[in-house]
């Protein structure tokens, strides 16, 4: 059985502890990489407790309303990685929304506490899996960053093409006559820059 106050405190502690939050992000990255969220109801889960870290495992539990059980077929993707996944029924204690005086606890203005049925899925993930996925993710980001940046000395795509047809003018100074088939630089129609404006 879970108390909504304990769930909220656990989330508050995560935001106060950067290490635990980073571990949860690594945990969630594995679920995303395995396409768990394409299966029914998996994207509607909420963290119930965790993550807990021991020598070899990271453990976290997630909860869903009773009528929105996450598709068990998706769990097979995790077990094939070496994870342990268990389903169980439980209850979540949370205050009732106050709509009438009967919804309040006697002598208070607080809502009565209800035991709402939920599904709890506990996932035990090998630490190596989470860190390997993280390492692969970072390598991918570095590769994308290096391939998108232009190399030194390489013309930027869409930049100006080199001028041709340069002939010496009187006095030895070069005079650009422009690309073949285009107006000379400074000629009729204004300045012509074959290739267009450089892309930054």
FENMO-V282654 format. One record per residue. N is the residue number from 1. PHI is phi in whole degrees, -180 to 180 (none if undefined). PSI is psi in radians with two decimals (* if undefined). D_CENTER is the distance of its C-alpha to the mean C-alpha in whole Angstrom. Layout:
n = [N;N]
phi = [PHI;PHI]
psi = [PSI;PSI]
d_center = [D_CENTER;D_CENTER]
//
This chain:
n = [1;2;3;4;5;6;7;8;9;10;11;12;13;14;15;16;17;18;19;20;21;22;23;24;25;26;27;28;29;30;31;32;33;34;35;36;37;38;39;40;41;42;43;44;45;46;47;48;49;50;51;52;53;54;55;56;57;58;59;60;61;62;63;64;65;66;67;68;69;70;71;72;73;74;75;76;77;78;79;80;81;82;83;84;85;86;87;88;89;90;91;92;93;94;95;96;97;98;99;100;101;102;103;104;105;106;107;108;109;110;111;112;113;114;115;116;117;118;119;120;121;122;123;124;125;126;127;128;129;130;131;132;133;134;135;136;137;138;139;140;141;142;143;144;145;146;147;148;149;150;151;152;153;154;155;156;157;158;159;160;161;162;163;164;165;166;167;168;169;170;171;172;173;174;175;176;177;178;179;180;181;182;183;184;185;186;187;188;189;190;191;192;193;194;195;196;197;198;199;200]
phi = [none;-121;-107;-59;-66;-67;-63;-66;-63;-62;-68;-61;-65;-62;-71;-90;-120;-63;-65;-65;-66;-65;-64;-64;-66;-64;-62;-67;-63;-64;-61;-68;-64;-88;58;-66;-79;-83;-87;-56;73;-64;-80;-108;-73;-127;-67;-97;-162;102;-80;-108;-118;-122;-63;-123;-129;-118;-121;-144;-119;-125;-128;-137;-59;-58;-88;-131;-62;-67;-57;-67;-62;-64;-62;-63;-63;-77;-64;-68;-86;108;-79;-113;-126;-132;-108;-155;-91;-153;-135;-117;-88;-147;-70;-77;-69;-85;-119;-136;-58;-69;-81;-95;-71;-56;81;-135;-110;-99;-70;-63;-91;-110;-101;-95;-69;-141;-100;-120;-115;-100;-120;-105;-117;-59;-58;-60;-64;-62;-74;-67;-65;-63;-63;-65;-65;-67;-62;-64;-64;-66;-65;-65;-68;-72;-78;-83;-82;-69;-77;-63;87;-97;-60;-75;-57;90;-80;-67;-80;-64;-76;-124;73;-82;-122;-69;-99;-59;94;91;-77;-69;-126;-80;-97;90;-68;-61;89;-120;-71;-61;-61;82;-90;-62;89;87;-74;-107;-122;-56;97;87;-80;-58;-91;-90]
psi = [2.47;2.53;2.29;-0.52;-0.69;-0.65;-0.77;-0.71;-0.69;-0.72;-0.69;-0.72;-0.58;-0.77;-0.33;-0.23;1.81;-0.57;-0.83;-0.66;-0.70;-0.68;-0.72;-0.65;-0.70;-0.69;-0.85;-0.54;-0.62;-0.77;-0.69;-0.78;-0.51;0.12;0.66;-0.52;-0.06;-0.23;2.66;2.20;-0.09;-0.53;0.03;0.11;2.70;2.53;2.20;-0.76;2.74;-3.04;2.53;2.35;2.23;-2.78;-0.71;-0.16;2.66;2.20;2.30;2.58;2.42;2.67;2.63;2.65;2.70;-0.60;0.15;0.91;2.29;2.47;2.08;-0.35;-0.58;-0.56;-0.43;-0.56;-0.62;-0.70;-0.54;-0.35;-0.20;0.09;2.79;2.19;2.26;2.45;2.46;2.71;2.50;-2.91;2.61;2.13;2.09;2.66;2.52;2.52;2.30;2.01;-0.52;2.86;-0.48;-0.28;-0.13;2.58;2.45;2.27;0.08;3.04;0.33;2.62;2.63;2.67;2.19;2.57;1.75;2.28;2.45;2.84;2.39;2.24;2.05;2.25;2.12;2.06;2.28;2.35;-0.62;-0.67;-0.83;-0.74;-0.58;-0.71;-0.71;-0.74;-0.73;-0.64;-0.76;-0.68;-0.69;-0.74;-0.70;-0.72;-0.73;-0.64;-0.70;-0.59;-0.44;-0.39;2.32;2.44;2.63;2.29;-0.07;2.22;2.44;2.34;2.31;0.01;3.11;2.41;2.68;2.51;2.51;2.94;0.55;2.14;2.53;2.40;3.12;2.33;-0.07;-0.08;2.35;2.51;2.14;2.17;-0.04;2.98;2.62;2.26;-0.04;2.88;2.51;2.65;2.26;0.10;-2.76;2.48;0.09;-3.00;2.28;2.23;1.56;2.39;-0.28;-2.98;2.39;2.46;2.16;*]
d_center = [31;28;29;26;28;26;23;23;24;22;19;21;21;18;17;21;20;17;18;17;14;13;14;12;9;10;12;9;7;11;11;8;10;13;12;14;12;15;18;19;18;16;13;16;16;17;17;21;21;20;18;22;22;25;27;25;23;20;20;19;20;19;21;22;25;28;27;24;24;21;22;23;23;19;21;22;19;19;23;23;21;23;21;24;23;25;26;28;30;30;30;29;31;30;32;34;33;37;38;42;44;44;40;41;42;46;47;43;41;38;37;38;36;35;33;31;30;27;25;24;22;22;20;21;19;21;20;20;18;15;16;16;13;12;15;14;11;12;15;13;12;16;17;16;17;20;21;20;22;26;28;31;34;33;33;30;30;32;34;38;40;43;46;49;52;53;57;59;61;64;64;61;58;55;55;52;53;50;48;50;50;49;51;52;50;52;54;54;51;49;47;45;42;42;38;37;35;33;29;27]
//
